Amino acid sequence: MPHLNPLEKSHSRRKFLGTSALGVMGFGATNISRAADKNSTGRPKKSVIYVFLSGGLGQQDSFDMKPGAPDNIRGEFLPISTATPGLQICEHLPMLAQRSERWALVRSLSHTYNEHSQGHMVMLSGQSKLPTGFDPSRPKPTDHPSMAAIIGALLPDSGSLPPSIVLPERLIHRTGRVVPGQFAGVMGAHREPHFLAASRFNALTYGAWPEFGFHHQRGGELDKSLKFQTPILAPPKGIDSTRSDRRLQLLEQIGGVRPLLDQLHETDSLERYQSRAITMLSDPKMRKLFNVTDAPAEDLDRYGRNTFGWSLMLANRLAREGVGYVQVNLGNNETWDTHGNMYPNLKNYLLPPFDASLSALLDDLHNEGRLDDTLVIVAGEFGRTPKISLLPSAYALPGRDHWGAVQTMLVAGGGVSGGQVLGSTDKQGGHPTSDKQTPDNFAATIYKTLGFSRNAHWYDLSNRPIPLFNAEPIPLG
């Protein structure tokens, strides 16, 4: 670190406090993006919004229904027609059915893993093979980097907002287990994705609270202490420079600041990151951007006054502002893990807010003329078993187990023609029978949309180049 005189030290501390304040909001101080990384392609012409359904949505109960299958496979829901002749989806997705000309389906996305952690790893990293030494119970520095981390490193760092953001929360199981696959892994801690922490961890209420909060076993309920708190982008009242310096002195006494500053100084973007932090803390435009809970009543009614609606509304705003990649985790505690009480929970708490919020997002992108420039992808870590089962020790009513062999992915915008279906499954909806796609194809589709060269690489902590593309993009025109 260069030598600083006392005045420079004081100024530096205050600037660093702004950086630290972002850490409180979920923008960790080690989350630095280089201004122009190797093989960067420039500001993206298109954006990607990845709507991730943690827990896994059953394909037979949503977008690949099997009405001719036996009762223990087809389930309770009925198919309805969409605006596309011959295309049917679940009766509890009526708004999406009316908008089918804006989205397409890939019914043959497949991998080999039937456990949550493994599924999260491959569907968030876009790599079908698990990393060496993978531990399903915790993230490790030897893990594959998430797509959010890779894209955040490769896209240029410009403006007040980072090029890649994950919201509204990290994926943490109700037991406190942090789900692997979300982080930078072998890229190093300084490449961790930017997590916009708008929703704190809770172990009780699932889904689109407060309107549709529920518990898998007990049905509708809500932890009333929960709040969707978008970041406070202004210094708290009563915090002056003297108190700020005192806080930093305390951190220095426990060894927290100097090593961190030394680490940050090794990158090329410390000054840029500090400038961004200060801008986000003081810019009224940024405060308005993130304050989705105070959106106009008409918009809140369309998206839904719940975590699903607020999250997708915020994702739309961020993409509009030029953020290249936004991952939206729709559901804490593996919300979509419907082992039991599946049909009442999907019907009453999950599909209605999903249908409304996703439809509102597509409407806004279409009405603003941005749908062709914004790719929206909806997927989970896996699908659900063809056969319905009952776990009487935990649930009163049946559900479906984990199933990595196939899931249906919804794709909209980004130049993709709506109303089409790629891939098919067998009569039970259990295995692909045509056009099988993998997480590698899925990731390649995202990278292609963002305009990355097929020869692009990302770099691990040892600065070794790793090819960005491991497969061909999904052939959706």
Rosetta blueprint (number, residue, H / E / L):
1 M L
2 P L
3 H L
4 L L
5 N L
6 P H
7 L H
8 E H
9 K H
10 S H
11 H H
12 S H
13 R H
14 R H
15 K H
16 F H
17 L H
18 G H
19 T H
20 S H
21 A H
22 L H
23 G H
24 V H
25 M H
26 G L
27 F L
28 G L
29 A L
30 T L
31 N L
32 I L
33 S L
34 R L
35 A L
36 A L
37 D L
38 K L
39 N L
40 S L
41 T L
42 G L
43 R L
44 P L
45 K L
46 K L
47 S E
48 V E
49 I E
50 Y E
51 V E
52 F E
53 L E
54 S L
55 G L
56 G L
57 L L
58 G L
59 Q H
60 Q H
61 D H
62 S L
63 F L
64 D L
65 M L
66 K L
67 P L
68 G L
69 A L
70 P L
71 D H
72 N H
73 I H
74 R H
75 G L
76 E L
77 F L
78 L L
79 P E
80 I E
81 S E
82 T L
83 A L
84 T L
85 P L
86 G L
87 L L
88 Q E
89 I E
90 C E
91 E L
92 H L
93 L L
94 P H
95 M H
96 L H
97 A H
98 Q H
99 R L
100 S H
101 E H
102 R H
103 W E
104 A E
105 L E
106 V E
107 R E
108 S E
109 L E
110 S L
111 H L
112 T L
113 Y L
114 N L
115 E L
116 H H
117 S H
118 Q H
119 G H
120 H H
121 M H
122 V H
123 M H
124 L H
125 S H
126 G L
127 Q L
128 S L
129 K L
130 L L
131 P L
132 T L
133 G L
134 F L
135 D L
136 P L
137 S L
138 R L
139 P L
140 K L
141 P L
142 T L
143 D L
144 H L
145 P L
146 S L
147 M H
148 A H
149 A H
150 I H
151 I H
152 G H
153 A H
154 L H
155 L L
156 P L
157 D L
158 S L
159 G L
160 S L
161 L L
162 P L
163 P L
164 S E
165 I E
166 V E
167 L E
168 P L
169 E L
170 R L
171 L L
172 I E
173 H L
174 R L
175 T L
176 G L
177 R L
178 V E
179 V L
180 P L
181 G L
182 Q L
183 F L
184 A L
185 G H
186 V H
187 M H
188 G L
189 A H
190 H H
191 R H
192 E L
193 P L
194 H E
195 F E
196 L L
197 A L
198 A L
199 S E
200 R L
201 F L
202 N L
203 A L
204 L L
205 T L
206 Y E
207 G L
208 A L
209 W L
210 P E
211 E L
212 F L
213 G L
214 F E
215 H E
216 H L
217 Q L
218 R L
219 G E
220 G E
221 E L
222 L L
223 D L
224 K L
225 S L
226 L L
227 K L
228 F E
229 Q L
230 T L
231 P L
232 I L
233 L L
234 A L
235 P L
236 P L
237 K L
238 G L
239 I L
240 D L
241 S H
242 T H
243 R H
244 S H
245 D H
246 R H
247 R H
248 L H
249 Q H
250 L H
251 L H
252 E H
253 Q H
254 I L
255 G L
256 G L
257 V L
258 R H
259 P H
260 L H
261 L H
262 D H
263 Q H
264 L H
265 H H
266 E L
267 T L
268 D L
269 S L
270 L H
271 E H
272 R H
273 Y H
274 Q H
275 S H
276 R H
277 A H
278 I H
279 T H
280 M H
281 L H
282 S H
283 D L
284 P H
285 K H
286 M H
287 R H
288 K H
289 L H
290 F H
291 N L
292 V H
293 T H
294 D H
295 A L
296 P L
297 A H
298 E H
299 D H
300 L H
301 D H
302 R H
303 Y H
304 G L
305 R L
306 N E
307 T H
308 F H
309 G H
310 W H
311 S H
312 L H
313 M H
314 L H
315 A H
316 N H
317 R H
318 L H
319 A H
320 R H
321 E L
322 G L
323 V L
324 G L
325 Y E
326 V E
327 Q E
328 V E
329 N E
330 L L
331 G L
332 N L
333 N L
334 E L
335 T L
336 W L
337 D L
338 T L
339 H L
340 G L
341 N L
342 M H
343 Y H
344 P H
345 N H
346 L H
347 K H
348 N H
349 Y H
350 L H
351 L H
352 P H
353 P H
354 F H
355 D H
356 A H
357 S H
358 L H
359 S H
360 A H
361 L H
362 L H
363 D H
364 D H
365 L H
366 H H
367 N H
368 E L
369 G L
370 R L
371 L H
372 D H
373 D H
374 T E
375 L E
376 V E
377 I E
378 V E
379 A E
380 G E
381 E L
382 F L
383 G E
384 R E
385 T L
386 P L
387 K L
388 I L
389 S E
390 L L
391 L L
392 P L
393 S L
394 A L
395 Y L
396 A L
397 L L
398 P L
399 G E
400 R L
401 D L
402 H E
403 W E
404 G L
405 A L
406 V L
407 Q E
408 T E
409 M E
410 L E
411 V E
412 A E
413 G E
414 G L
415 G L
416 V L
417 S L
418 G L
419 G L
420 Q L
421 V E
422 L E
423 G L
424 S E
425 T E
426 D L
427 K L
428 Q L
429 G L
430 G L
431 H L
432 P E
433 T E
434 S E
435 D L
436 K L
437 Q E
438 T L
439 P H
440 D H
441 N H
442 F H
443 A H
444 A H
445 T H
446 I H
447 Y H
448 K H
449 T H
450 L L
451 G L
452 F L
453 S L
454 R L
455 N L
456 A L
457 H E
458 W E
459 Y E
460 D L
461 L L
462 S L
463 N L
464 R L
465 P E
466 I E
467 P E
468 L L
469 F L
470 N L
471 A L
472 E L
473 P L
474 I L
475 P L
476 L L
477 G L
